[in-house]
Amino acid sequence: MYLLDSPLDATRQTRYARHMPALFDRALMRSRKLDKQFLENTRLPVITVSATFREDLKEMHGFHENEQIRDIVFSRAHYSMAVGIAVAAWGNKVDPDKAWIVDPTNYVSHDHWRSIVLTETIGKTLARHPFLKFLKDLVDRFGRGKLPILESITPPLLYLCQNIKKPILSLHIATGNILAAQGKKVIQVITDPHVRLDYLTNAHLPNIQFCVFDERTKSEFLEKARLHNIAADPKRVVVTGPPVDPRIVACRDNKIAWRSGPLRLCITTGGLGTNKPEIHSLLNQLLPELHTKNPRWQIMVYAGTQQDIKEMALDVALQQQIGVKLISSHDPDTFMAGKQPPEQLDPRSLTILYHPQIIDANELLLQYAFPWAHGFISKPSGDMAYDAAASGSFLLTLKEWGEWEHNIKEVFEQQGIAREAHIADIVKQLEFCMSAQGKSQSWIEQAMLRANSMDKLFLNGAKEIVKTTLAIS
């Protein structure tokens, strides 16, 4: 059994108690069995490494869930992209026969659980302390393929996929490499306009194919393969575009480029709570405007699953005597339905989106932020950049975390949709971006119009990935 390899002594049970379900969690064991069956029977098995969402899995499989238990989260991007692909396959309703997503992190054994908690803790520490970024750069050079989490996810991953014969769609390089090395047919998505060397590990194998961000990424992939004497077949590298959830793309249909009135801004963090100091500075500068007679902007904060960022936003609002609308539950009827938010947001209050579990937090973002926001202030990553632009919004970018995010930033800056946020002087920057003379367009209006006329490559990636995978099946 991969879930329960061995009993824990009392000390270790206490240490992990707040991170783990009951030692003999029959519902979770049953969930694992059902996930395995769904993966074996679905047309499109999707594997990612992003977070635990054990309580939601229990609810999906008909067991009691606890909405208050916190998920361990590594990345919103690897979760949201997987969901976007599944939605593209499902159509109008969730259908396990068409697609199913599994994250092996949900089924890591007790003996390996410490590495999962440690990985998240390190990530959060780096995300909240920019001066530690050199450590992250060191980790990136060290290679994701050598991180201890791989030892933890490998047994449940191999168990879940052991009987699958059809191609498996991988949204994380670790799962793709593990499965390809085992001889499984793998479609590996390279989600960013950047090719890590890890992607080349098994590129010579005939049982792995790649879906890439754009033509430039394909060229980079083949060039790096040649430089490392790896025989990568260009025919097995397909340009699909990034996997954006079709529900986000649908938001552009009802979004009008801003010209006047309050500017609706959503400030977002990443899956690990990235850019916290920048978000704190932004709120201190932007919230006083809500006291004015005719506020020039309205503010929403997506705190994701990060309680400390939620508390920080609440503290800043309290200090500045700004009202707060905390939204921590979503309307389940809006999933796949494309409905608008059921609640009217108070323009003079700070709106905060927060939930301790990744599935619910992501749905809040889709239900409230993307249909509402003219623009996003976020790091330029797969967490948010593709989604913001695809929703028809402009983007002001926070500090990027690595070469891949620098590349993403360049892509959307070149299209006139994004520009770097001036964190220390955000009010003056917004005033400039909102300004226009006579009938001329402000930068914000221009950026939103450009987002709404963006190349279809950046909108239909999820559908193209589904099409590519099923064609191989």
C-alpha positions in Angstrom: 0.0 0.0 0.0 1.4 3.4 -1.0 -0.9 5.4 1.2 -0.1 3.6 4.5 3.3 2.1 4.3 3.8 1.7 8.0 2.4 2.9 11.3 3.7 6.0 12.9 4.9 6.4 16.4 3.1 8.8 18.7 5.7 11.6 18.3 5.5 11.6 14.5 1.7 11.3 14.6 1.6 14.5 16.7 4.1 16.3 14.4 2.1 15.6 11.3 -1.4 15.8 12.8 -2.3 19.2 11.5 -1.1 18.4 8.0 -2.6 14.9 7.6 -6.0 13.2 7.7 -6.7 10.5 10.2 -4.1 7.7 10.1 -6.5 5.2 8.7 -8.6 7.4 6.5 -10.9 5.0 4.7 -12.5 7.7 2.6 -9.1 8.7 1.2 -8.1 5.1 0.5 -11.4 4.7 -1.3 -10.7 8.0 -3.2 -7.4 6.7 -4.3 -8.9 3.5 -5.7 -11.6 5.5 -7.5 -9.0 8.0 -8.9 -7.1 5.0 -10.3 -10.2 3.6 -11.9 -11.2 6.9 -13.4 -7.7 7.4 -14.9 -7.8 3.9 -16.4 -11.2 4.4 -18.0 -11.1 8.1 -19.1 -10.2 9.1 -22.7 -7.8 11.8 -21.3 -5.8 11.0 -18.2 -4.2 14.2 -16.8 -1.4 14.1 -14.2 0.0 17.2 -12.5 1.9 18.1 -9.3 0.4 21.2 -7.8 -1.2 20.7 -4.4 -3.2 18.4 -2.1 -6.9 18.6 -2.5 -7.9 15.6 -0.4 -11.0 17.0 1.1 -12.4 18.0 -2.2 -11.6 14.5 -3.6 -13.6 13.0 -0.8 -16.6 15.2 -1.7 -16.2 14.3 -5.4 -16.3 10.6 -4.6 -19.3 10.9 -2.2 -17.6 11.1 1.2 -17.8 13.8 3.9 -15.3 16.6 3.5 -14.0 19.3 5.8 -13.9 22.7 4.2 -11.5 24.1 6.9 -8.6 21.7 6.4 -5.8 23.6 4.6 -4.3 22.2 1.4 -0.6 21.9 0.9 -0.1 24.1 -2.2 3.0 24.4 -4.5 1.5 26.0 -7.5 -1.8 27.4 -8.7 -0.6 27.3 -12.3 0.0 23.5 -12.5 -3.5 23.0 -11.0 -5.4 25.6 -13.0 -3.8 24.6 -16.3 -4.8 21.0 -15.7 -8.3 22.0 -14.9 -8.4 24.2 -18.1 -7.5 21.2 -20.2 -10.1 19.1 -18.5 -12.7 21.8 -19.0 -11.8 21.9 -22.7 -12.4 18.1 -22.9 -15.5 18.1 -20.7 -17.6 20.7 -22.5 -20.6 21.8 -20.4 -20.3 19.5 -17.5 -17.8 17.4 -15.6 -17.5 14.0 -17.3 -14.9 11.5 -15.9 -15.2 9.5 -19.2 -13.9 12.4 -21.2 -11.1 13.6 -18.8 -9.8 13.1 -15.3 -7.1 14.9 -13.3 -5.0 13.3 -10.6 -2.2 14.8 -8.5 -0.2 12.0 -6.8 0.7 14.5 -4.0 -2.8 13.6 -2.6 -1.6 10.0 -2.0 1.9 10.4 -0.6 2.6 8.0 2.2 3.0 9.1 5.8 6.7 8.2 5.8 7.3 10.6 2.9 4.9 13.4 4.1 7.7 15.4 5.7 9.3 16.1 2.3 5.9 17.5 1.0 5.6 19.9 4.0 9.2 20.9 3.8 8.9 21.6 0.1 6.0 23.9 0.7 7.7 25.6 3.7 10.8 26.4 1.7 8.7 27.7 -1.2 6.7 30.0 1.0 9.8 31.3 2.8 11.4 32.2 -0.5 8.2 33.7 -1.8 7.9 36.1 1.2 11.5 37.1 1.5 13.0 38.5 -1.8 16.5 38.7 -0.3 16.5 34.8 -0.2 15.9 34.6 -3.9 19.5 33.5 -4.5 18.6 30.3 -2.8 15.8 29.7 -5.2 18.2 30.4 -8.1 20.5 27.8 -6.6 17.6 25.3 -6.4 16.8 25.9 -10.0 20.4 25.3 -11.1 20.4 22.2 -8.9 17.5 20.9 -10.9 13.9 19.9 -10.1 14.8 16.4 -11.0 16.8 16.0 -7.9 14.4 17.4 -5.4 13.3 15.1 -2.5 9.6 15.5 -3.4 10.2 13.2 -6.4 10.9 10.2 -4.1 7.6 11.0 -2.4 5.3 11.2 -5.4 6.8 8.3 -7.4 5.2 5.4 -5.6 1.6 6.7 -5.7 2.1 8.0 -9.3 3.3 4.6 -10.5 0.4 2.9 -8.7 -2.2 5.2 -10.2 -0.9 4.8 -13.7 0.2 1.2 -13.7 -2.6 -0.1 -15.9 -2.9 2.9 -18.3 -2.1 2.0 -21.9 -3.3 5.2 -23.6 -1.2 8.5 -23.7 -1.0 10.3 -20.3 -1.0 14.1 -20.4 1.5 15.5 -18.0 1.4 19.1 -16.7 4.6 18.8 -14.6 8.0 17.8 -15.8 8.6 15.5 -12.8 5.6 13.3 -13.6 6.3 13.2 -17.3 9.9 12.1 -16.8 8.9 9.4 -14.2 6.2 7.9 -16.5 8.3 8.1 -19.7 11.1 6.3 -18.1 8.7 3.5 -17.2 7.7 3.2 -20.9 4.4 4.9 -20.6 3.1 7.0 -23.5 3.4 10.6 -22.3 2.3 14.0 -23.7 4.4 16.5 -21.8 3.2 20.1 -21.7 5.9 22.8 -21.6 3.7 25.5 -20.1 6.1 28.5 -20.3 8.1 30.1 -23.1 11.2 28.6 -21.5 12.8 25.1 -21.8 14.3 23.8 -18.6 17.0 21.1 -19.2 14.8 18.7 -17.2 12.4 18.6 -20.2 15.2 17.1 -22.3 15.9 14.1 -19.9 13.8 11.7 -21.9 13.3 13.7 -25.1 15.1 11.0 -27.1 12.5 8.4 -26.2 9.9 7.5 -28.8 7.1 7.3 -26.2 7.2 11.0 -25.2 5.9 13.9 -27.2 5.7 17.6 -26.2 3.2 20.4 -26.5 4.9 23.8 -26.4 4.0 27.5 -25.8 4.9 28.9 -29.2 7.3 28.5 -32.2 10.1 30.2 -30.3 9.8 27.7 -27.5 9.9 24.8 -30.1 13.1 26.3 -31.6 14.6 26.6 -28.1 13.7 23.0 -27.3 15.3 21.6 -30.5 18.4 23.9 -30.2 19.0 22.8 -26.6 18.6 19.2 -27.6 21.2 19.5 -30.3 23.6 21.3 -27.9 23.3 18.3 -25.5 23.5 15.7 -28.3 19.9 14.5 -27.6 18.1 13.1 -30.6 14.7 14.9 -30.3 12.3 14.4 -33.2 10.9 17.8 -34.3 7.7 15.9 -35.3 7.1 15.1 -31.6 7.2 18.8 -30.6 3.8 20.4 -31.3 3.0 24.1 -30.9 -0.3 24.4 -29.1 -0.2 27.6 -27.0 -0.5 27.8 -23.2 -3.4 25.8 -21.5 -5.8 28.5 -20.4 -9.1 27.5 -18.9 -11.9 28.1 -21.6 -14.1 29.7 -18.8 -11.5 32.5 -18.5 -11.4 33.1 -22.2 -15.2 33.4 -22.2 -14.9 36.4 -19.8 -13.7 38.6 -22.7 -17.1 38.3 -24.4 -18.7 40.6 -21.8 -15.7 42.8 -21.1 -15.6 46.3 -22.4 -12.2 48.2 -22.6 -12.0 50.8 -19.8 -12.4 54.4 -20.9 -13.9 56.2 -17.8 -15.3 55.5 -14.4 -13.7 53.5 -11.6 -10.9 51.2 -12.8 -11.4 47.7 -11.4 -8.0 46.3 -10.2 -7.3 42.8 -9.0 -4.0 42.2 -7.1 -3.0 38.6 -7.0 -0.5 36.3 -5.3 0.8 33.0 -6.6 0.3 29.5 -5.2 3.0 29.9 -2.6 2.0 33.4 -1.6 4.6 35.2 -3.8 5.3 38.9 -3.8 3.8 39.6 -0.4 6.0 42.7 0.4 5.0 44.2 -3.0 1.3 43.5 -2.4 1.6 45.2 1.1 3.1 48.3 -0.5 0.5 48.5 -3.2 -2.4 48.2 -0.7 -0.9 51.0 1.4 -0.8 53.3 -1.6 -4.1 52.4 -3.3 -6.6 52.0 -0.5 -6.8 55.6 0.6 -8.5 56.4 -2.8 -11.6 54.5 -1.6 -12.2 57.2 1.0 -12.7 59.8 -1.8 -16.1 61.0 -3.1 -15.6 59.4 -6.5 -12.9 56.8 -6.2 -10.8 56.4 -9.4 -10.4 52.7 -8.8 -11.8 49.7 -7.0 -9.6 47.0 -5.4 -9.8 43.2 -5.1 -7.1 41.0 -3.7 -6.8 37.3 -4.5 -5.0 35.8 -1.5 -5.5 32.3 -2.8 -4.9 29.7 0.0 -2.6 32.0 1.9 -4.0 33.0 5.3 -1.1 35.3 6.0 -1.8 37.4 2.9 -5.5 37.5 3.7 -4.6 38.7 7.2 -2.2 41.3 5.9 -4.8 42.7 3.5 -7.3 42.8 6.4 -4.8 44.6 8.6 -4.0 47.3 6.0 -7.7 47.9 5.4 -8.3 48.2 9.2 -5.4 50.6 9.6 -6.8 52.8 6.8 -10.5 52.4 8.0 -11.6 50.8 4.8 -14.5 48.3 4.7 -13.8 44.7 3.7 -15.8 42.2 1.8 -14.2 38.8 2.5 -15.4 36.1 0.0 -14.4 32.6 1.0 -17.1 30.5 -0.7 -18.2 30.2 -4.3 -21.5 29.2 -6.0 -21.1 25.6 -7.1 -23.7 26.2 -9.8 -21.3 28.6 -11.6 -18.8 25.8 -12.3 -18.8 25.2 -16.1 -21.8 27.5 -16.4 -20.1 30.8 -17.1 -22.4 32.7 -14.7 -21.6 36.1 -13.4 -20.9 36.6 -9.6 -24.1 36.3 -7.6 -23.0 39.2 -5.3 -22.6 42.9 -5.9 -19.3 44.2 -4.8 -19.1 47.4 -2.7 -16.9 49.8 -4.7 -15.8 51.5 -1.5 -14.7 48.3 0.2 -11.7 46.1 -0.3 -12.7 42.7 -1.7 -10.6 39.7 -0.6 -10.9 36.3 -2.2 -9.6 33.5 0.1 -10.1 29.8 0.7 -7.7 27.4 2.4 -8.2 24.8 -0.4 -6.9 25.2 -3.9 -9.9 24.0 -5.9 -12.2 26.5 -4.1 -9.7 29.3 -4.2 -9.3 28.8 -8.0 -13.0 28.9 -8.5 -13.3 32.1 -6.6 -10.8 33.6 -8.9 -12.7 32.4 -12.0 -16.1 33.4 -10.5 -15.2 36.9 -9.2 -11.9 38.2 -10.6 -11.7 37.4 -14.3 -15.3 38.6 -15.2 -14.8 41.8 -13.1 -11.3 43.1 -13.4 -10.1 45.6 -16.1 -6.6 44.8 -15.0 -4.4 42.6 -12.8 -1.3 43.4 -10.8 0.5 40.1 -10.6 3.8 38.4 -11.2 4.3 37.5 -14.9 3.8 33.7 -14.6 1.7 30.8 -15.6 -0.2 31.5 -12.3 -1.7 34.6 -13.8 -0.2 36.3 -16.9 -1.8 34.0 -19.5 -5.1 34.1 -17.7 -5.2 37.8 -17.2 -4.5 38.5 -20.9 -6.9 35.8 -22.1 -9.7 37.3 -20.0 -9.3 40.6 -21.9 -7.5 42.5 -19.1 -4.3 44.4 -19.0 -1.4 43.4 -16.7 1.0 45.3 -14.5 3.8 42.9 -13.5 5.3 42.4 -10.1 8.8 41.1 -9.6 9.5 38.0 -11.8 11.0 34.8 -10.3 13.3 33.3 -12.9 14.1 33.3 -16.5 10.8 31.7 -17.5 8.9 34.6 -15.9 11.1 37.1 -17.6 10.3 35.5 -20.9 6.6 35.6 -20.2 6.8 39.3 -19.2 8.5 40.0 -22.6 5.8 38.1 -24.5 3.0 40.3 -23.2 5.0 43.5 -23.1 5.8 43.1 -26.8 2.1 42.8 -27.4 1.3 46.0 -25.5 -0.8 44.2 -22.9 1.6 44.3 -20.0 4.1 46.7 -18.4 6.2 46.6 -15.2 4.4 47.9 -12.1 6.2 50.8 -10.4 5.7 49.4 -6.9 7.0 52.5 -5.0 4.9 54.9 -7.1 1.9 53.0 -8.2 -0.6 55.9 -7.9 1.3 58.1 -10.4 1.7 55.1 -12.7 -2.0 54.5 -12.7 -2.7 58.1 -13.3 -0.4 58.1 -16.3 -1.8 54.8 -17.7 -5.4 56.1 -17.2 -4.8 59.5 -18.8 -5.8 60.4 -22.4 -6.3 63.6 -24.3 -9.6 64.2 -26.1 -10.6 61.2 -28.1 -7.3 59.5 -27.8 -7.0 56.2 -25.9 -5.3 55.7 -22.6 -2.7 53.0 -22.3 -5.2 50.9 -20.3 -7.8 51.1 -23.0 -5.3 50.2 -25.7 -3.9 47.3 -23.6 -7.4 45.9 -23.1 -8.3 46.2 -26.8 -5.0 44.5 -27.6 -5.9 41.7 -25.1 -9.3 41.3 -26.8 -7.7 40.9 -30.2 -4.9 38.7 -29.0 -3.6 35.9 -31.3 -5.8 32.8 -30.9 -2.6 30.9 -30.0 -2.9 32.3 -26.5 -6.6 31.5 -26.2 -7.1 28.0 -27.6 -4.1 26.2 -26.1 -6.2 23.9 -23.8 -8.4 22.8 -26.8 -5.3 22.2 -29.0 -3.6 20.1 -26.3 -6.7 18.0 -26.0 -6.9 17.6 -29.7 -3.2 16.7 -30.0 -3.5 14.1 -27.2 -6.6 12.4 -28.5 -5.2 12.3 -32.0 -2.3 10.1 -30.7 -4.8 7.9 -28.7 
